[in-house]
């Protein structure tokens, strides 16, 4: 059997250069992953960057019938963005490459999708949180950014003792992420993101938060 020593002494100079290059590449990738961390948006002037990121990602995701430049010429946004808390991840050039938002409600009637979900089994305790608009630029996927954005919003809710959380999900990967954290599918609802669009079905997940 060939030993590690024998393998190492048979490496050519070109191969050594390649390995060193690969090591630096791996090191840089690790550093980049550590540098990519979500933060709460404090500069509202950057909201249009988030809207355009959402539009660009969704328009090329196979879901362009729901979100496209014709429906949203100035980026994908709605009235919930005005009252939402937004988390962003920026790269080393300060470009927003991932984002997610969170809205808090003190009653179900305040919730804009209330009519679509009112027949589902929803908790009556208040307040509750609505997770939405998670988006990650394709070039920055597989860096754990979805999980980080989920964790940041979850901790935010825990600090404020938000009683339960709700999210609409159809993506199987994101569904698994929320299910692992205790979210349960309570049914489906027909929602429309734009007044001119027909409603489409989404899975409604909730989780009651226990703080006591």
C-alpha positions, 0 to 999 in steps of 0.5 A: 500500500502506498504511504502518505510519504510516498504520495507527497514525494511524487508530487511535481512542482506544478502540482504543488502550485496547484495544491497551494492555489486550491488551499488559498481558494478554500481559505478564501471561501471560508473567510468569505463565508465567515464575512457574510453575516446578516444585519438589521437594515438601518438605512431605508435608502437601500430598500430599492436594492432589496426590491431589485434583488427580489425581482432579479432572483424571482424573475429567473427562478421559474416563478416569473408568472408571479413576479416579473418586471412587467408587474413590478417595474421598480422592483418587487415590494408591497405595503408590508415593506414600509412597516417591516424589519429587514435583514440584509447580507452584503458582500465585500463590495457592500452589495446586498446579496441576500435579504429577508423581512419580518412583520409583527401584528397585534391582531389577525385582522391587521394581517393583509392575508387574513381572509385567505387564512382565517379558516385555518387553525391559527392561535389566538394569542398575540402578537405574532410574526410573519416571515417573508421575502427571503431571497439569496443571490444565486452566486451566494447560495450554499453559504448557509445564508437562508439559515442565518437569516432565519436564525436572525429573525427567530432571535429577534422574535424571542427577544420580544417574546412574540407568541407565534410565527407564520410563514408561507412556503412552497420551496421544499428546501425551505420547508425542511428548514422550518420543519426542523425548527418546529414549524407545522403545516396547517394547510394551504391558502390562496394568495396573490402578490399583485392585484392583477394576478390570480391567487396561487396556493401556498403552504401555511406553516406556524409555530407557537413560541414557548418562553415560560 
